[in-house]
């Protein structure tokens, strides 16, 4: 069954944590991110408050370091 990843603007750290969990799950299941997930997460990262964007990048670095390359060019920081 296909999962739908929604594009959203993170409003709090819980939403960032959910996004990182989704990235972890997809990386674990598929060995990488689908283009749809990559685009959705990059959009959310670009639209995020700077503090939440930095929190996202820190958590990806800690929890799913293999996925960091999807976001380094877009978001920088952390």
CNS distance restraints for C-alpha pairs under 8 A (distance, minus, plus):
assign (resid   5 and name CA) (resid  36 and name CA) 7.47 0.50 0.50
assign (resid   5 and name CA) (resid  37 and name CA) 6.15 0.50 0.50
assign (resid   5 and name CA) (resid  40 and name CA) 7.01 0.50 0.50
assign (resid   6 and name CA) (resid  40 and name CA) 6.73 0.50 0.50
assign (resid   7 and name CA) (resid  40 and name CA) 4.87 0.50 0.50
assign (resid   7 and name CA) (resid  41 and name CA) 7.02 0.50 0.50
assign (resid   7 and name CA) (resid  43 and name CA) 6.94 0.50 0.50
assign (resid   7 and name CA) (resid  44 and name CA) 6.33 0.50 0.50
assign (resid   8 and name CA) (resid  40 and name CA) 7.75 0.50 0.50
assign (resid   8 and name CA) (resid  43 and name CA) 7.82 0.50 0.50
assign (resid   8 and name CA) (resid  44 and name CA) 5.64 0.50 0.50
assign (resid   9 and name CA) (resid  44 and name CA) 5.22 0.50 0.50
assign (resid   9 and name CA) (resid  45 and name CA) 7.91 0.50 0.50
assign (resid   9 and name CA) (resid  47 and name CA) 5.87 0.50 0.50
assign (resid   9 and name CA) (resid  48 and name CA) 5.80 0.50 0.50
assign (resid  10 and name CA) (resid  15 and name CA) 5.67 0.50 0.50
assign (resid  10 and name CA) (resid  16 and name CA) 6.28 0.50 0.50
assign (resid  10 and name CA) (resid  44 and name CA) 6.64 0.50 0.50
assign (resid  10 and name CA) (resid  47 and name CA) 7.95 0.50 0.50
assign (resid  10 and name CA) (resid  48 and name CA) 5.86 0.50 0.50
assign (resid  10 and name CA) (resid  49 and name CA) 7.82 0.50 0.50
assign (resid  10 and name CA) (resid  52 and name CA) 7.32 0.50 0.50
assign (resid  11 and name CA) (resid  15 and name CA) 6.72 0.50 0.50
assign (resid  11 and name CA) (resid  48 and name CA) 7.78 0.50 0.50
assign (resid  12 and name CA) (resid  16 and name CA) 6.71 0.50 0.50
assign (resid  12 and name CA) (resid  52 and name CA) 7.05 0.50 0.50
assign (resid  13 and name CA) (resid  17 and name CA) 6.09 0.50 0.50
assign (resid  13 and name CA) (resid  52 and name CA) 6.59 0.50 0.50
assign (resid  13 and name CA) (resid  55 and name CA) 7.52 0.50 0.50
assign (resid  14 and name CA) (resid  18 and name CA) 6.20 0.50 0.50
assign (resid  15 and name CA) (resid  19 and name CA) 6.27 0.50 0.50
assign (resid  16 and name CA) (resid  20 and name CA) 6.27 0.50 0.50
assign (resid  16 and name CA) (resid  52 and name CA) 7.10 0.50 0.50
assign (resid  16 and name CA) (resid  55 and name CA) 7.53 0.50 0.50
assign (resid  16 and name CA) (resid  56 and name CA) 5.84 0.50 0.50
assign (resid  17 and name CA) (resid  21 and name CA) 6.15 0.50 0.50
assign (resid  17 and name CA) (resid  56 and name CA) 7.51 0.50 0.50
assign (resid  17 and name CA) (resid  59 and name CA) 7.70 0.50 0.50
assign (resid  18 and name CA) (resid  22 and name CA) 6.18 0.50 0.50
assign (resid  19 and name CA) (resid  23 and name CA) 6.26 0.50 0.50
assign (resid  19 and name CA) (resid  41 and name CA) 7.58 0.50 0.50
assign (resid  20 and name CA) (resid  24 and name CA) 6.13 0.50 0.50
assign (resid  20 and name CA) (resid  56 and name CA) 7.15 0.50 0.50
assign (resid  20 and name CA) (resid  59 and name CA) 6.92 0.50 0.50
assign (resid  20 and name CA) (resid  60 and name CA) 6.18 0.50 0.50
assign (resid  20 and name CA) (resid  63 and name CA) 7.69 0.50 0.50
assign (resid  20 and name CA) (resid  64 and name CA) 7.81 0.50 0.50
assign (resid  21 and name CA) (resid  25 and name CA) 6.12 0.50 0.50
assign (resid  22 and name CA) (resid  26 and name CA) 6.19 0.50 0.50
assign (resid  23 and name CA) (resid  27 and name CA) 6.02 0.50 0.50
assign (resid  23 and name CA) (resid  33 and name CA) 7.16 0.50 0.50
assign (resid  23 and name CA) (resid  64 and name CA) 7.60 0.50 0.50
assign (resid  23 and name CA) (resid  67 and name CA) 7.61 0.50 0.50
assign (resid  24 and name CA) (resid  28 and name CA) 6.02 0.50 0.50
assign (resid  24 and name CA) (resid  63 and name CA) 7.40 0.50 0.50
assign (resid  24 and name CA) (resid  64 and name CA) 5.90 0.50 0.50
assign (resid  25 and name CA) (resid  29 and name CA) 6.05 0.50 0.50
assign (resid  26 and name CA) (resid  30 and name CA) 5.68 0.50 0.50
assign (resid  26 and name CA) (resid  31 and name CA) 7.18 0.50 0.50
assign (resid  26 and name CA) (resid  32 and name CA) 6.65 0.50 0.50
assign (resid  26 and name CA) (resid  33 and name CA) 6.13 0.50 0.50
assign (resid  27 and name CA) (resid  31 and name CA) 4.57 0.50 0.50
assign (resid  27 and name CA) (resid  32 and name CA) 4.51 0.50 0.50
assign (resid  27 and name CA) (resid  33 and name CA) 5.96 0.50 0.50
assign (resid  27 and name CA) (resid  67 and name CA) 7.46 0.50 0.50
assign (resid  28 and name CA) (resid  32 and name CA) 7.65 0.50 0.50
assign (resid  32 and name CA) (resid  67 and name CA) 7.34 0.50 0.50
assign (resid  33 and name CA) (resid  37 and name CA) 6.03 0.50 0.50
assign (resid  33 and name CA) (resid  38 and name CA) 5.90 0.50 0.50
assign (resid  33 and name CA) (resid  67 and name CA) 7.84 0.50 0.50
assign (resid  34 and name CA) (resid  38 and name CA) 6.10 0.50 0.50
assign (resid  35 and name CA) (resid  39 and name CA) 6.03 0.50 0.50
assign (resid  36 and name CA) (resid  40 and name CA) 6.09 0.50 0.50
assign (resid  37 and name CA) (resid  41 and name CA) 6.01 0.50 0.50
assign (resid  38 and name CA) (resid  42 and name CA) 6.04 0.50 0.50
assign (resid  38 and name CA) (resid  70 and name CA) 6.84 0.50 0.50
assign (resid  39 and name CA) (resid  43 and name CA) 6.05 0.50 0.50
assign (resid  40 and name CA) (resid  44 and name CA) 6.23 0.50 0.50
assign (resid  41 and name CA) (resid  45 and name CA) 6.04 0.50 0.50
assign (resid  42 and name CA) (resid  46 and name CA) 6.16 0.50 0.50
assign (resid  42 and name CA) (resid  70 and name CA) 7.96 0.50 0.50
assign (resid  42 and name CA) (resid  71 and name CA) 6.51 0.50 0.50
assign (resid  42 and name CA) (resid  74 and name CA) 6.77 0.50 0.50
assign (resid  42 and name CA) (resid  75 and name CA) 7.90 0.50 0.50
assign (resid  43 and name CA) (resid  47 and name CA) 6.13 0.50 0.50
assign (resid  44 and name CA) (resid  48 and name CA) 5.90 0.50 0.50
assign (resid  45 and name CA) (resid  53 and name CA) 5.58 0.50 0.50
assign (resid  45 and name CA) (resid  56 and name CA) 7.71 0.50 0.50
assign (resid  45 and name CA) (resid  74 and name CA) 7.93 0.50 0.50
assign (resid  45 and name CA) (resid  75 and name CA) 6.66 0.50 0.50
assign (resid  46 and name CA) (resid  53 and name CA) 7.62 0.50 0.50
assign (resid  46 and name CA) (resid  74 and name CA) 7.24 0.50 0.50
assign (resid  46 and name CA) (resid  75 and name CA) 6.65 0.50 0.50
assign (resid  48 and name CA) (resid  52 and name CA) 6.07 0.50 0.50
assign (resid  48 and name CA) (resid  53 and name CA) 5.55 0.50 0.50
assign (resid  49 and name CA) (resid  53 and name CA) 6.12 0.50 0.50
assign (resid  50 and name CA) (resid  54 and name CA) 6.13 0.50 0.50
assign (resid  51 and name CA) (resid  55 and name CA) 6.15 0.50 0.50
assign (resid  52 and name CA) (resid  56 and name CA) 6.03 0.50 0.50
assign (resid  53 and name CA) (resid  57 and name CA) 6.31 0.50 0.50
assign (resid  53 and name CA) (resid  75 and name CA) 7.49 0.50 0.50
assign (resid  54 and name CA) (resid  58 and name CA) 6.11 0.50 0.50
assign (resid  54 and name CA) (resid  77 and name CA) 6.22 0.50 0.50
assign (resid  54 and name CA) (resid  78 and name CA) 4.90 0.50 0.50
assign (resid  55 and name CA) (resid  59 and name CA) 6.11 0.50 0.50
assign (resid  55 and name CA) (resid  78 and name CA) 7.38 0.50 0.50
assign (resid  56 and name CA) (resid  60 and name CA) 6.10 0.50 0.50
assign (resid  57 and name CA) (resid  61 and name CA) 6.09 0.50 0.50
assign (resid  57 and name CA) (resid  68 and name CA) 7.49 0.50 0.50
assign (resid  57 and name CA) (resid  71 and name CA) 7.75 0.50 0.50
assign (resid  57 and name CA) (resid  75 and name CA) 7.97 0.50 0.50
assign (resid  57 and name CA) (resid  77 and name CA) 7.35 0.50 0.50
assign (resid  57 and name CA) (resid  78 and name CA) 5.84 0.50 0.50
assign (resid  58 and name CA) (resid  62 and name CA) 6.20 0.50 0.50
assign (resid  58 and name CA) (resid  78 and name CA) 5.78 0.50 0.50
assign (resid  59 and name CA) (resid  63 and name CA) 5.74 0.50 0.50
assign (resid  59 and name CA) (resid  64 and name CA) 7.66 0.50 0.50
assign (resid  60 and name CA) (resid  64 and name CA) 4.95 0.50 0.50
assign (resid  60 and name CA) (resid  65 and name CA) 5.87 0.50 0.50
assign (resid  60 and name CA) (resid  67 and name CA) 6.96 0.50 0.50
assign (resid  60 and name CA) (resid  68 and name CA) 6.19 0.50 0.50
assign (resid  61 and name CA) (resid  65 and name CA) 4.47 0.50 0.50
assign (resid  61 and name CA) (resid  67 and name CA) 7.95 0.50 0.50
assign (resid  61 and name CA) (resid  68 and name CA) 6.13 0.50 0.50
assign (resid  64 and name CA) (resid  68 and name CA) 7.09 0.50 0.50
assign (resid  67 and name CA) (resid  71 and name CA) 7.67 0.50 0.50
assign (resid  68 and name CA) (resid  72 and name CA) 6.23 0.50 0.50
assign (resid  69 and name CA) (resid  73 and name CA) 7.48 0.50 0.50
assign (resid  70 and name CA) (resid  74 and name CA) 8.00 0.50 0.50
assign (resid  71 and name CA) (resid  75 and name CA) 5.80 0.50 0.50
assign (resid  71 and name CA) (resid  76 and name CA) 7.36 0.50 0.50
assign (resid  72 and name CA) (resid  76 and name CA) 4.91 0.50 0.50
assign (resid  72 and name CA) (resid  77 and name CA) 7.88 0.50 0.50
